[in-house]
Amino acid sequence: MKQIGRDAARQKSPTGTLGSFENRNETGSAERFLRAHSERCPFGPILCGTKDAVFTSGIVGAGNTIRASTFDALNHLVEMLRAKGFEKGDVVKVRAFLRDMGASERADFSHAYMRFFSDVPGKLPVLECVHAKALPGNAHAQISLIASSEEKTEMRASGQVSAPGGTVARGLSVGNIAYLAGRFAGATSTEEQVASVLKQIESALWAGKMTMADVAKANVFVKNFDADFPIVNKAFSEVFKAGPPARETVEMARIYPVDVNENMPVDINIAISVIAGRNKQAINAPDAPAPVGPYSHAVRLGNMLLLSGQICREGDVEQQTSTILANLEKVLRAGDASPQEVVSATVYLSELHHREKITGQLLQFFGEKLPAVEFVRPAKLPFGVDVEISCVALKPENA
């Protein structure tokens, strides 16, 4: 699969195969691998994808404040993109995990974010930003990007401002795919918040001439998994009657609006961001464990295969990881893809030091073509497990 961004990127890359945005790392033992790469980017500074969608590793920013760490991580990421022919204005989505989300930290992040993208003409990226309990290197911020050289169109409902304070776009469509920012609601109960957020998503999709039936992947962050998971499942079962989206649901210690101009109370129980597209295909692997809620194992959008987060409730972290990777491979095969075509993976861990225990398995699973990876410690993983892994694969539509 050819997959270089622009002509300049194609000239700079020594190969033209899947994942050939260089900085894919050499294989080898877990020990040698971990020695070769710093805590700044535990799996190395990797970019994977095509001109339609390129994914970066999660990069932790240097600095002893949220503002410094955010600006440093964004600078480093854009340098990576520019080395392959992309520009800052090509960034479609920013995913940020912050170690602290008090009022001053949220303001610092927002100021750094606005300053960084202040020179971008036109459409600003959508933002997904939540609180992580711990990040690699004890960093204040870890950020990853999705970029595209394709034309972007802002998705805005009638009468809706461009964005809260102009910091982020609520939604961007790129070709046939729509990226919607993480949305919150100020309603009283979790039920009301979920309903309000889903209505916001529906409104944004309607502005882009899409419907809720086009939602392919939902990232759901909750404040109390045990209490909120059944509520989310009930709402999703009512909204997504057939072919539900892929999904990952993770508990975060705090869920706050980041934009300093967002007039919202702080008692927020849920945030949801989505990827949507027309002509999606829901996929369930018959030999993998059935989903424990109204979601699909994976959804295919054109050449993009979006996989739900996989967990395993038995064994230690190494045994869980082994089972998860085996099930992910079953889902990939059901979607006519393979581990070597995975371009992005998010690894949630109950403790960050578990990374050393599972790195060897990840290396063996992905082989020579490592995806862009981010490691995050949330407040809690579903059902008290130690690891959850979700991923994205890219494959030609006519393959």
Secondary structure as a PSIPRED ss2 file (coil, helix, strand):
# PSIPRED VFORMAT (PSIPRED V4.0)

   1 M C   1.000  0.000  0.000
   2 K C   1.000  0.000  0.000
   3 Q C   1.000  0.000  0.000
   4 I C   1.000  0.000  0.000
   5 G C   1.000  0.000  0.000
   6 R C   1.000  0.000  0.000
   7 D H   0.000  1.000  0.000
   8 A H   0.000  1.000  0.000
   9 A H   0.000  1.000  0.000
  10 R H   0.000  1.000  0.000
  11 Q H   0.000  1.000  0.000
  12 K H   0.000  1.000  0.000
  13 S C   1.000  0.000  0.000
  14 P C   1.000  0.000  0.000
  15 T C   1.000  0.000  0.000
  16 G C   1.000  0.000  0.000
  17 T C   1.000  0.000  0.000
  18 L C   1.000  0.000  0.000
  19 G C   1.000  0.000  0.000
  20 S C   1.000  0.000  0.000
  21 F C   1.000  0.000  0.000
  22 E C   1.000  0.000  0.000
  23 N C   1.000  0.000  0.000
  24 R C   1.000  0.000  0.000
  25 N C   1.000  0.000  0.000
  26 E C   1.000  0.000  0.000
  27 T C   1.000  0.000  0.000
  28 G C   1.000  0.000  0.000
  29 S C   1.000  0.000  0.000
  30 A H   0.000  1.000  0.000
  31 E H   0.000  1.000  0.000
  32 R H   0.000  1.000  0.000
  33 F H   0.000  1.000  0.000
  34 L H   0.000  1.000  0.000
  35 R H   0.000  1.000  0.000
  36 A H   0.000  1.000  0.000
  37 H C   1.000  0.000  0.000
  38 S C   1.000  0.000  0.000
  39 E C   1.000  0.000  0.000
  40 R C   1.000  0.000  0.000
  41 C C   1.000  0.000  0.000
  42 P C   1.000  0.000  0.000
  43 F C   1.000  0.000  0.000
  44 G C   1.000  0.000  0.000
  45 P C   1.000  0.000  0.000
  46 I C   1.000  0.000  0.000
  47 L E   0.000  0.000  1.000
  48 C E   0.000  0.000  1.000
  49 G E   0.000  0.000  1.000
  50 T C   1.000  0.000  0.000
  51 K C   1.000  0.000  0.000
  52 D C   1.000  0.000  0.000
  53 A C   1.000  0.000  0.000
  54 V E   0.000  0.000  1.000
  55 F E   0.000  0.000  1.000
  56 T E   0.000  0.000  1.000
  57 S C   1.000  0.000  0.000
  58 G C   1.000  0.000  0.000
  59 I E   0.000  0.000  1.000
  60 V E   0.000  0.000  1.000
  61 G C   1.000  0.000  0.000
  62 A C   1.000  0.000  0.000
  63 G C   1.000  0.000  0.000
  64 N C   1.000  0.000  0.000
  65 T C   1.000  0.000  0.000
  66 I H   0.000  1.000  0.000
  67 R H   0.000  1.000  0.000
  68 A H   0.000  1.000  0.000
  69 S H   0.000  1.000  0.000
  70 T H   0.000  1.000  0.000
  71 F H   0.000  1.000  0.000
  72 D H   0.000  1.000  0.000
  73 A H   0.000  1.000  0.000
  74 L H   0.000  1.000  0.000
  75 N H   0.000  1.000  0.000
  76 H H   0.000  1.000  0.000
  77 L H   0.000  1.000  0.000
  78 V H   0.000  1.000  0.000
  79 E H   0.000  1.000  0.000
  80 M H   0.000  1.000  0.000
  81 L H   0.000  1.000  0.000
  82 R H   0.000  1.000  0.000
  83 A C   1.000  0.000  0.000
  84 K C   1.000  0.000  0.000
  85 G C   1.000  0.000  0.000
  86 F C   1.000  0.000  0.000
  87 E C   1.000  0.000  0.000
  88 K H   0.000  1.000  0.000
  89 G H   0.000  1.000  0.000
  90 D H   0.000  1.000  0.000
  91 V E   0.000  0.000  1.000
  92 V E   0.000  0.000  1.000
  93 K E   0.000  0.000  1.000
  94 V E   0.000  0.000  1.000
  95 R E   0.000  0.000  1.000
  96 A E   0.000  0.000  1.000
  97 F E   0.000  0.000  1.000
  98 L E   0.000  0.000  1.000
  99 R C   1.000  0.000  0.000
 100 D C   1.000  0.000  0.000
 101 M C   1.000  0.000  0.000
 102 G C   1.000  0.000  0.000
 103 A H   0.000  1.000  0.000
 104 S H   0.000  1.000  0.000
 105 E H   0.000  1.000  0.000
 106 R H   0.000  1.000  0.000
 107 A H   0.000  1.000  0.000
 108 D H   0.000  1.000  0.000
 109 F H   0.000  1.000  0.000
 110 S H   0.000  1.000  0.000
 111 H H   0.000  1.000  0.000
 112 A H   0.000  1.000  0.000
 113 Y H   0.000  1.000  0.000
 114 M H   0.000  1.000  0.000
 115 R H   0.000  1.000  0.000
 116 F H   0.000  1.000  0.000
 117 F C   1.000  0.000  0.000
 118 S C   1.000  0.000  0.000
 119 D C   1.000  0.000  0.000
 120 V C   1.000  0.000  0.000
 121 P C   1.000  0.000  0.000
 122 G C   1.000  0.000  0.000
 123 K C   1.000  0.000  0.000
 124 L C   1.000  0.000  0.000
 125 P C   1.000  0.000  0.000
 126 V E   0.000  0.000  1.000
 127 L E   0.000  0.000  1.000
 128 E E   0.000  0.000  1.000
 129 C E   0.000  0.000  1.000
 130 V E   0.000  0.000  1.000
 131 H E   0.000  0.000  1.000
 132 A C   1.000  0.000  0.000
 133 K C   1.000  0.000  0.000
 134 A E   0.000  0.000  1.000
 135 L C   1.000  0.000  0.000
 136 P H   0.000  1.000  0.000
 137 G H   0.000  1.000  0.000
 138 N H   0.000  1.000  0.000
 139 A C   1.000  0.000  0.000
 140 H C   1.000  0.000  0.000
 141 A E   0.000  0.000  1.000
 142 Q E   0.000  0.000  1.000
 143 I E   0.000  0.000  1.000
 144 S E   0.000  0.000  1.000
 145 L E   0.000  0.000  1.000
 146 I E   0.000  0.000  1.000
 147 A E   0.000  0.000  1.000
 148 S C   1.000  0.000  0.000
 149 S C   1.000  0.000  0.000
 150 E C   1.000  0.000  0.000
 151 E C   1.000  0.000  0.000
 152 K E   0.000  0.000  1.000
 153 T E   0.000  0.000  1.000
 154 E E   0.000  0.000  1.000
 155 M C   1.000  0.000  0.000
 156 R C   1.000  0.000  0.000
 157 A C   1.000  0.000  0.000
 158 S C   1.000  0.000  0.000
 159 G C   1.000  0.000  0.000
 160 Q C   1.000  0.000  0.000
 161 V C   1.000  0.000  0.000
 162 S C   1.000  0.000  0.000
 163 A C   1.000  0.000  0.000
 164 P H   0.000  1.000  0.000
 165 G H   0.000  1.000  0.000
 166 G H   0.000  1.000  0.000
 167 T C   1.000  0.000  0.000
 168 V C   1.000  0.000  0.000
 169 A C   1.000  0.000  0.000
 170 R C   1.000  0.000  0.000
 171 G E   0.000  0.000  1.000
 172 L E   0.000  0.000  1.000
 173 S E   0.000  0.000  1.000
 174 V E   0.000  0.000  1.000
 175 G C   1.000  0.000  0.000
 176 N C   1.000  0.000  0.000
 177 I E   0.000  0.000  1.000
 178 A E   0.000  0.000  1.000
 179 Y E   0.000  0.000  1.000
 180 L E   0.000  0.000  1.000
 181 A E   0.000  0.000  1.000
 182 G E   0.000  0.000  1.000
 183 R E   0.000  0.000  1.000
 184 F C   1.000  0.000  0.000
 185 A C   1.000  0.000  0.000
 186 G C   1.000  0.000  0.000
 187 A C   1.000  0.000  0.000
 188 T C   1.000  0.000  0.000
 189 S C   1.000  0.000  0.000
 190 T H   0.000  1.000  0.000
 191 E H   0.000  1.000  0.000
 192 E H   0.000  1.000  0.000
 193 Q H   0.000  1.000  0.000
 194 V H   0.000  1.000  0.000
 195 A H   0.000  1.000  0.000
 196 S H   0.000  1.000  0.000
 197 V H   0.000  1.000  0.000
 198 L H   0.000  1.000  0.000
 199 K H   0.000  1.000  0.000
 200 Q H   0.000  1.000  0.000
 201 I H   0.000  1.000  0.000
 202 E H   0.000  1.000  0.000
 203 S H   0.000  1.000  0.000
 204 A H   0.000  1.000  0.000
 205 L H   0.000  1.000  0.000
 206 W H   0.000  1.000  0.000
 207 A H   0.000  1.000  0.000
 208 G C   1.000  0.000  0.000
 209 K C   1.000  0.000  0.000
 210 M C   1.000  0.000  0.000
 211 T C   1.000  0.000  0.000
 212 M H   0.000  1.000  0.000
 213 A H   0.000  1.000  0.000
 214 D H   0.000  1.000  0.000
 215 V E   0.000  0.000  1.000
 216 A E   0.000  0.000  1.000
 217 K E   0.000  0.000  1.000
 218 A E   0.000  0.000  1.000
 219 N E   0.000  0.000  1.000
 220 V E   0.000  0.000  1.000
 221 F E   0.000  0.000  1.000
 222 V E   0.000  0.000  1.000
 223 K C   1.000  0.000  0.000
 224 N C   1.000  0.000  0.000
 225 F H   0.000  1.000  0.000
 226 D H   0.000  1.000  0.000
 227 A H   0.000  1.000  0.000
 228 D H   0.000  1.000  0.000
 229 F H   0.000  1.000  0.000
 230 P H   0.000  1.000  0.000
 231 I H   0.000  1.000  0.000
 232 V H   0.000  1.000  0.000
 233 N H   0.000  1.000  0.000
 234 K H   0.000  1.000  0.000
 235 A H   0.000  1.000  0.000
 236 F H   0.000  1.000  0.000
 237 S H   0.000  1.000  0.000
 238 E H   0.000  1.000  0.000
 239 V H   0.000  1.000  0.000
 240 F C   1.000  0.000  0.000
 241 K C   1.000  0.000  0.000
 242 A C   1.000  0.000  0.000
 243 G C   1.000  0.000  0.000
 244 P C   1.000  0.000  0.000
 245 P C   1.000  0.000  0.000
 246 A E   0.000  0.000  1.000
 247 R E   0.000  0.000  1.000
 248 E E   0.000  0.000  1.000
 249 T E   0.000  0.000  1.000
 250 V E   0.000  0.000  1.000
 251 E E   0.000  0.000  1.000
 252 M C   1.000  0.000  0.000
 253 A C   1.000  0.000  0.000
 254 R C   1.000  0.000  0.000
 255 I C   1.000  0.000  0.000
 256 Y C   1.000  0.000  0.000
 257 P C   1.000  0.000  0.000
 258 V C   1.000  0.000  0.000
 259 D C   1.000  0.000  0.000
 260 V C   1.000  0.000  0.000
 261 N C   1.000  0.000  0.000
 262 E C   1.000  0.000  0.000
 263 N C   1.000  0.000  0.000
 264 M C   1.000  0.000  0.000
 265 P C   1.000  0.000  0.000
 266 V C   1.000  0.000  0.000
 267 D C   1.000  0.000  0.000
 268 I C   1.000  0.000  0.000
 269 N C   1.000  0.000  0.000
 270 I E   0.000  0.000  1.000
 271 A E   0.000  0.000  1.000
 272 I E   0.000  0.000  1.000
 273 S E   0.000  0.000  1.000
 274 V E   0.000  0.000  1.000
 275 I E   0.000  0.000  1.000
 276 A E   0.000  0.000  1.000
 277 G E   0.000  0.000  1.000
 278 R C   1.000  0.000  0.000
 279 N C   1.000  0.000  0.000
 280 K C   1.000  0.000  0.000
 281 Q E   0.000  0.000  1.000
 282 A E   0.000  0.000  1.000
 283 I E   0.000  0.000  1.000
 284 N C   1.000  0.000  0.000
 285 A C   1.000  0.000  0.000
 286 P C   1.000  0.000  0.000
 287 D C   1.000  0.000  0.000
 288 A C   1.000  0.000  0.000
 289 P C   1.000  0.000  0.000
 290 A C   1.000  0.000  0.000
 291 P C   1.000  0.000  0.000
 292 V C   1.000  0.000  0.000
 293 G C   1.000  0.000  0.000
 294 P C   1.000  0.000  0.000
 295 Y C   1.000  0.000  0.000
 296 S C   1.000  0.000  0.000
 297 H C   1.000  0.000  0.000
 298 A E   0.000  0.000  1.000
 299 V E   0.000  0.000  1.000
 300 R E   0.000  0.000  1.000
 301 L E   0.000  0.000  1.000
 302 G C   1.000  0.000  0.000
 303 N C   1.000  0.000  0.000
 304 M E   0.000  0.000  1.000
 305 L E   0.000  0.000  1.000
 306 L E   0.000  0.000  1.000
 307 L E   0.000  0.000  1.000
 308 S C   1.000  0.000  0.000
 309 G C   1.000  0.000  0.000
 310 Q E   0.000  0.000  1.000
 311 I C   1.000  0.000  0.000
 312 C C   1.000  0.000  0.000
 313 R C   1.000  0.000  0.000
 314 E C   1.000  0.000  0.000
 315 G C   1.000  0.000  0.000
 316 D C   1.000  0.000  0.000
 317 V H   0.000  1.000  0.000
 318 E H   0.000  1.000  0.000
 319 Q H   0.000  1.000  0.000
 320 Q H   0.000  1.000  0.000
 321 T H   0.000  1.000  0.000
 322 S H   0.000  1.000  0.000
 323 T H   0.000  1.000  0.000
 324 I H   0.000  1.000  0.000
 325 L H   0.000  1.000  0.000
 326 A H   0.000  1.000  0.000
 327 N H   0.000  1.000  0.000
 328 L H   0.000  1.000  0.000
 329 E H   0.000  1.000  0.000
 330 K H   0.000  1.000  0.000
 331 V H   0.000  1.000  0.000
 332 L H   0.000  1.000  0.000
 333 R H   0.000  1.000  0.000
 334 A H   0.000  1.000  0.000
 335 G C   1.000  0.000  0.000
 336 D C   1.000  0.000  0.000
 337 A C   1.000  0.000  0.000
 338 S C   1.000  0.000  0.000
 339 P H   0.000  1.000  0.000
 340 Q H   0.000  1.000  0.000
 341 E H   0.000  1.000  0.000
 342 V E   0.000  0.000  1.000
 343 V E   0.000  0.000  1.000
 344 S E   0.000  0.000  1.000
 345 A E   0.000  0.000  1.000
 346 T E   0.000  0.000  1.000
 347 V E   0.000  0.000  1.000
 348 Y E   0.000  0.000  1.000
 349 L E   0.000  0.000  1.000
 350 S C   1.000  0.000  0.000
 351 E C   1.000  0.000  0.000
 352 L C   1.000  0.000  0.000
 353 H C   1.000  0.000  0.000
 354 H H   0.000  1.000  0.000
 355 R H   0.000  1.000  0.000
 356 E H   0.000  1.000  0.000
 357 K H   0.000  1.000  0.000
 358 I H   0.000  1.000  0.000
 359 T H   0.000  1.000  0.000
 360 G H   0.000  1.000  0.000
 361 Q H   0.000  1.000  0.000
 362 L H   0.000  1.000  0.000
 363 L H   0.000  1.000  0.000
 364 Q H   0.000  1.000  0.000
 365 F H   0.000  1.000  0.000
 366 F H   0.000  1.000  0.000
 367 G C   1.000  0.000  0.000
 368 E C   1.000  0.000  0.000
 369 K C   1.000  0.000  0.000
 370 L C   1.000  0.000  0.000
 371 P C   1.000  0.000  0.000
 372 A E   0.000  0.000  1.000
 373 V E   0.000  0.000  1.000
 374 E E   0.000  0.000  1.000
 375 F E   0.000  0.000  1.000
 376 V E   0.000  0.000  1.000
 377 R E   0.000  0.000  1.000
 378 P C   1.000  0.000  0.000
 379 A C   1.000  0.000  0.000
 380 K E   0.000  0.000  1.000
 381 L C   1.000  0.000  0.000
 382 P H   0.000  1.000  0.000
 383 F H   0.000  1.000  0.000
 384 G H   0.000  1.000  0.000
 385 V C   1.000  0.000  0.000
 386 D C   1.000  0.000  0.000
 387 V E   0.000  0.000  1.000
 388 E E   0.000  0.000  1.000
 389 I E   0.000  0.000  1.000
 390 S E   0.000  0.000  1.000
 391 C E   0.000  0.000  1.000
 392 V E   0.000  0.000  1.000
 393 A E   0.000  0.000  1.000
 394 L E   0.000  0.000  1.000
 395 K C   1.000  0.000  0.000
 396 P C   1.000  0.000  0.000
 397 E C   1.000  0.000  0.000
 398 N C   1.000  0.000  0.000
 399 A C   1.000  0.000  0.000
